[in-house]
Each structure stands twice: as structure tokens, then as C-alpha cells.
Amino acid sequence: MKTLIIVFAIFLCHQNKDEYVCSPCGYDCDKEVHSGPGKCSSCGMELVKKSSIKFKDTDLEEMCNRMKANPKIVLLDVRSLEEFKGTSHDVPTIGHFKNAININVQELEKRVGELSKYKNSEVIVYCSHSHRSPRASYFLVTQGFTNVKNMTGGVSTFTPSSNPDCLKTEFVFHTR
């Protein structure tokens, strides 16, 4: 009987053990699991419960498939307005998806109300290198958005000769 109680106690301890991960930043430290709250030693972001990460990652091909399947999909570009428009001289701007909504990740917290009508819509978030979009995706989920995906890689991986047809019809490449 003592053995059964000990086994049950060990089981309960492991059941209640929360795992923590870096608040999504798009770097490899997102995959490191920690035993408690604190700050990520790699990027300095807060550690959050792993169970709170509810958005999914998607790649360009799947994003294109989703855009075909769901014409009402919401594309959220979280780069700066200059990156979105192609006027930035500080960083390469690549281009943007037609009909995308542009809200800089640094402004997202104060502007999230502009997106409230999309809380139950399919939302795909993207940026240039997939470092800002995971953070924005996580934030949207914490604000009650129910179907959020982060596009991995970002638009910096696109070229005019990239394969998916949706780039040819739905993406505007910036020229300089």
C-alpha cells in the first residue's frame, strides 16, 4: 500500500509541473523548455507557460493553400509601415501581400482593437524574418483570437522566382 501511495504522489507531482518556454521571439530559444518562470537567458524575453502557446506555425506553401481555401483570411503584416510600403532605407523591404493589414508589432498592443472583428477569423501573421510575427501571434492569442497562425521564415525568403502561384497573384514585390 505504501508503494502505491508513493507512486501516486510522484504521479501527482509530475502532473502539476508546468513547463515554461521563451515568450515567442522566433529564435531557437523558443524551443528550450524551463522548469519555472523567469527570463530567457538567450533573448531576455519573459518565460511563459508552454501551454499558453496556442498559435500554429505555417509555411509559405500552406499559407497559399489557406488563402485559396478561405478568401476571407486575414493577413497581418507586423513590420514597420516603411517596410510594408517599400520606403525603408534601413532594411530590405521585399514586398507585401495584397489586402494585408499592416500594424507594426510595436504598436499592436495599443491598436489591437482595430482587429477585434477578426477574433474568430483565420489570421496569418507575417514579418520579414519570422522574429516579430511569433511575438504578435502569441499576443493575439492572449487577446482572445481563436485561429492564429505564424508564417515561418518571413517574406525575406521570397524571390520573384519563388514557386507558389499565390506570390505571383497575391504578393507585391518592391523594386528599388
N, C-alpha and C positions, 0 to 999 in steps of 0.2 A: 504494500500500500504506500509506503514511503517513497518508493521508486516512482510510482505513478504520480504522486503529488509533485515530486521534483521535476519529472518530465513535463507535467502540465505547467508548472511555474516557468520553466525555461521556454516553453512554447508561448506563454503569455508575454514574456519579456521580448521575444523576437517579434511578436505580432504588433506590439505598440511602439516599436523602434522606427522612428521617422528617418527617412533618408533625405539629405539635403544636396542641392546642386546649385551651381552658379546661376544667378538670375540671367536668363539667356542673353548672351553677348555675341554669339556667332563664332567664338573661338573654341579651340579644343577643350578648354576648361569647362565648357558646358556639360561635358560627358563625365567629369570626375564626380564621384559620389562621396559625400561627407556625412559624418555621424551627428552633426548638430549645426545650429545656426552660427552665423559669423560672416566674415568677408572672404571672398575668393582670393587666394594668395597670388593668383596669376593676373587677374584683371581688376581686382578691387571691388567688384560688384557684390551686392548682398547675396548670401546663400538663402535659397528658398526651398520649401518642401518640394521634393521631386513630384509628389502627387499633384502639385498645383500647376505643373506644366501640362496644359491641356491642348495646345495647338499642335498641328501636324506639320511636318516638312513636306514640300513637294518640289519636284524638279521642273525644268522648263517644259519638257515634253508633256508631263501630266498637267501642268498649268494650261498648256494649249488645248489639251483634251477637255479640260474642265470649262474653258472659255467657249468651246464649240457646244458642249452639252448644256451649258447654263448661260444663256445670253444676258441674264440679269446679274451675273457675277460682279462683285465689287473688287476692283484692283486699286490697292492703296500703295502709292509711291511715297516712302518716308524720307526721301532725300531732300536737300535744300531746294528752294524754288529755282535757284540758278542752275543747279544740276538738272532739275526737271525740264527747264526751258532750253538748256544748252548754252546758257550765257556765262557759266562759271569759268573763270580763268585759273582757278586754283587747282581744280581736279578735272580729269576727263569726264565728260558728261554722258557719253554713249548714246542715249536716246530715252524714250519713254513709251509706254503703251497708250494707244488712243483711248480716250474715255477714262483714264486713270484719275483718281483723286490724289492730289498732292498735298500732304500735310507733313512737314518736317518732324522727324521723331522728337526733336527738342521742343516742339510746340504741341505735341499730341495730347499731353495731359490737359492742357487748358482748352484745346479745340475738339476734344472727343465728342462733345455734344453735337457737332456737325455730322457725326457719323451714327448717331443714335437710331435713326430709322433703319439702319442696316444690321442691328444686333442679331437678327435671326437669318440674315442672308449669308451666302457663301462669300467670304472675304479672303483674298490672297494679297499678302503684304510682300513688297519687294523693295530693294535698295540697290546700291551698286555692287557690294561685295558680300552681302548677307551677314553684316555685323549689326546694322541698325534694325533690320526687319525682324530678327528674332525678339529683340527687346520690345518692339512695337507690338508684335503678335502676342507676346506674354501680357503686356499691358491691356490690350483689347479683351483678352480672355478674363482678366481680373475685373474688367468693367462690365461683364455680362454678355460679351459677344460669344455666340454659340458654335460658329463654324469658321474658324480662322486657320489659315494655312500660311506658312512662311516659305517663300520661294528661295531655295538654296542656291548659292553661287552668285546671285545678283546679276544685274544687267551688264556688269563688266565682262562677263563671259560671252556675251553676244557679239557676233560679227554679221555684216550683211550677207555672208555666205552660210550662216548657221542654218541648220536643216529645217526645223519646224515651220510649216506653212504659216502659222499664226504670226511669226515675225515678219513675214512678207506682207501680210494684210493688216495686222493689228499693232505693229511697232513702228515708231518713227525714229529713224536713226538720225542723230545730229551730225551736221557737217561743219567743218571749220575752214 
